[in-house]
Every structure is written in structure tokens, then in C-alpha cells.
Amino acid sequence: MFRFFLIILLLLVQPVQSEPASTVANPPLDTAAVLVAIDASPFEEPIHLESKQTRHEVQGHVYAILDVPFAELSEAVASPRGWCEILFLHYNIKACVHQRVEEAASLAVFIGRKYYQDPEVARQTRLGFYLEDQTEDQLALRLEADRGPLGVRAFQIKVRAVPLDEDRSLMRLSYSLGHGRLARFVMQVYFSTSGRDRIGFTVEDDDQDGTAEPVGGMRGMIERNTMRFFFAITSYLRMPDPRQQEARHVHWFEQTERYPEQLREMDEAAYLAQKRRERRNQDVWQAQVDG
């Protein structure tokens, strides 16, 4: 139960804040520097992961070389519908409904516990969808939760991508969360008790004894979910057709299972059964919005 409240605070929440979190822009990609970082990365695939924690915000960034032509990547992820398909793969997303009112596009995201829940009992959070730039050689977009007090953005997903060559693209996925005093307190309690063994991917030397250990706490959390969203993007790019939903779910689960220490939450059968039921719910809600 405690972990559920943490999820609500950390994933899609508008927290009570007394101080503003920083808002980081979606800067252009430094292609040369990113390629060097990817080449030096400990991952067995062409990706580089970074995370950063400040007093009011935690950020995760995945840089990746994708075996997808840029035009195909740009078309797939530059729509609210596509992002509902992407976000839905996450354990905690119970449904995602997209709509456009005049020029404003948004997603209603229903978040709950990792097991099956009806959208009616999940928490609904609305994400604005903003296509910042889309040309033949550039893509920039962001998803952003409604502003909290003092104009704080509590939740952001940002994508920046460029063509690498005719068949490949270079992409940065950024995931950031602002947090206030209440959220920090809850997180500190969780990560010092039942969540103390949850780890991320980055390995750093411990200041006390010098041993190399994976990061934990809030950085571990942001790294885990940034990777889950990254695998959701690659799974959708691989299988964007609505008729491939089941295969897409299988692919996402298999990708996360490559890192069981960080990403395992349940077995494949349980995940697929849950998503079949949640998909039916999502289709009903989307049909109601579409009229």
C-alpha cells in the first residue's frame, strides 16, 4: 500500500509545493558527444543512460541509436495516439485516452497499482502534448502534466531526435519529475524502508567505503522508469499496427526482462493477462471520447 502512494507522488502527480522545481529545456542534440558517450556505455546495446537529482527535481535521460529511419520514427511518435500506445505498456498505466480540442492535444492517463485495476478507481492525470519541432531533420516534443502551484511542471517526458543516416536515428528521451516537501518526505521514508533494495543502472563509488554500487533512491527510481518508457518507445516503433498489440506487449516485457534486477515486477503471463483486460477498458473510454 505504501508503494502505491509513492507511485502516485512520483509518476503523475501535482504535488503540494513550497518551492519551484527547475524546468530544463529540450536542447538540440550534440551528435558527436552523444555518439562518444554511447560508445563508452556499459550497456550491450547502443544506449547511454544519465540521471541527476537536485533538491526539487529528479531527471533521467536515455540517448540511443535506433535502427529506424528518421521519417518513420518522427511519424510514429509525433502524435497523441501514438503516445497513448507507448505509455500504456507501463505496468502502472491502466488506460490512456487522447483527444484534441481545436489546436490543443492532450492525454488523460489513468495510473494505479501494478496489478489490474479499472480506470474508475485509478488516478487520472491530464498531460498536454506539445509538438515543438518536426522537420525532415529534426523532431522535438514534450508531454507535460498540468501545472501545480507556482507554475511547477510536476511531470515531463521530452523527446529530441535527428537522422543519423538513411536507416538509423539518434534519439534522446528525457523523463523528469518535480517534487515538493511532502513528496520528498514520503520518498525518503520509502527508500529507507521497503524500497531500500531497489536499484538503478548507474554504478558509482560509495562515499563511505569506496565500493562501487548501483544508485538507489530517487535516482534509481527515475532510471528504472526512464528505461521502461524507452523500451515502450522501441516496442511501439517495432510494432505500431493496432493488430500487433499483443506482440508489442510481449516485446516490451522481454526487453525489460533483460534487466531483471532493476525492472522485474511480475511474470509474463500475469502482465499479458492484465494488459488484455486494461486494453478493453481503454478502447471503451477512447470510443466514448471519440463519440
Summary of the structure (lengths in Angstrom):
residues: 291
radius of gyration: 18.3
end to end distance: 36.3
largest distance: 61.2
contacts: 926
relative contact order: 0.18
helix: 41%
strand: 28%
